């Protein structure tokens, strides 16, 4: 034991590390890209260049088709990341439709540009 207090993970579901593209609605008609860096059936960690531009509640499109969408509540914000809780659980079928990021550098650049003028 190194003397540091243990931090207790309060998540209700196990998270899985990933890099997937998603879209979030900053306001009606303004949808911007983001990246999922981990996800569970009850929430996710989002990589966003400007987390302060994201409202406390928003719609998250987990796929381009919109067949996996969730209303989210922000739980925490840090520099370029935020944690959200889903309003309802994500099914395994919906999780299977997530879009993996092939070029992370290019994806992050596109996301940053889409949010810069939001």
C-alpha positions in Angstrom: 0.0 0.0 0.0 1.5 3.3 -1.1 -0.5 5.4 1.4 -2.8 7.0 -1.2 -6.5 6.7 -0.7 -8.3 4.3 -3.0 -10.7 6.0 -5.4 -14.1 4.3 -5.6 -15.5 3.9 -9.1 -19.1 4.9 -8.9 -20.1 3.7 -12.3 -23.1 1.3 -12.4 -21.8 -0.4 -15.6 -18.4 -1.5 -16.8 -16.8 0.9 -19.3 -14.9 -0.3 -22.4 -12.1 1.8 -23.9 -12.9 2.8 -27.5 -12.5 5.5 -30.1 -15.7 6.1 -32.0 -17.2 9.0 -33.8 -20.4 10.6 -32.5 -22.3 13.8 -32.9 -23.8 16.1 -30.3 -26.5 18.8 -30.6 -25.2 22.0 -29.1 -28.6 23.7 -29.8 -31.4 23.0 -32.2 -30.0 22.8 -35.7 -26.3 22.9 -34.6 -24.8 19.4 -34.5 -21.0 18.9 -34.1 -18.7 16.0 -34.0 -17.1 14.4 -30.9 -15.3 11.2 -30.1 -16.3 8.6 -27.6 -13.3 7.4 -25.7 -15.2 5.0 -23.5 -18.8 3.9 -23.2 -21.1 1.8 -21.0 -24.8 1.1 -21.4 -25.5 4.0 -19.0 -23.0 6.7 -20.0 -19.8 7.7 -21.8 -16.7 9.8 -21.8 -16.6 12.2 -24.7 -13.5 13.9 -26.2 -14.5 17.4 -27.2 -12.2 20.3 -27.8 -14.5 22.9 -26.1 -16.5 21.1 -23.3 -17.7 24.5 -22.0 -19.7 25.0 -25.2 -21.8 21.9 -24.5 -25.1 22.4 -22.6 -25.7 20.4 -19.4 -28.4 18.4 -21.2 -28.1 17.5 -24.9 -28.9 14.9 -27.6 -26.0 12.6 -28.6 -26.1 10.8 -31.9 -23.9 7.7 -31.5 -24.3 6.8 -35.2 -24.6 8.8 -38.4 -27.9 7.2 -39.1 -29.3 8.3 -35.8 -30.5 4.8 -34.9 -28.6 5.0 -31.6 -29.4 8.4 -29.9 -29.5 9.4 -26.3 -30.4 12.4 -24.3 -27.4 13.0 -22.0 -26.8 14.8 -18.7 -23.2 16.1 -18.1 -21.7 14.6 -15.0 -18.3 16.2 -15.2 -16.1 18.4 -17.4 -12.3 18.6 -17.8 -10.1 20.1 -20.4 -11.2 18.5 -23.7 -13.2 15.8 -22.1 -16.6 15.3 -20.4 -18.5 12.5 -18.7 -22.2 12.0 -19.5 -25.0 9.9 -18.2 -27.6 8.5 -20.7 -31.3 9.0 -20.0 -31.8 5.3 -20.9 -29.6 2.3 -21.3 -27.7 1.5 -24.5 -28.5 -2.0 -25.9 -25.8 -4.3 -27.2 -27.5 -4.1 -30.6 -27.1 -0.3 -30.7 -23.5 -0.6 -29.4 -22.7 -2.9 -32.4 -23.6 0.0 -34.8 -21.0 2.5 -33.4 -18.5 3.9 -36.0 -14.8 3.2 -35.2 -12.4 6.0 -35.8 -9.7 5.0 -38.4 -7.7 8.2 -38.4 -7.8 9.7 -34.9 -5.7 12.8 -35.8 -7.9 13.7 -38.8 -11.1 13.1 -36.8 -9.9 15.3 -33.9 -9.0 18.1 -36.4 -12.5 17.9 -38.0 -14.2 17.9 -34.6 -12.2 20.9 -33.4 -13.0 22.8 -36.6 -16.7 22.0 -36.3 -16.9 23.2 -32.7 -14.7 26.3 -33.1 -17.4 28.3 -34.8 -20.3 26.9 -32.8 
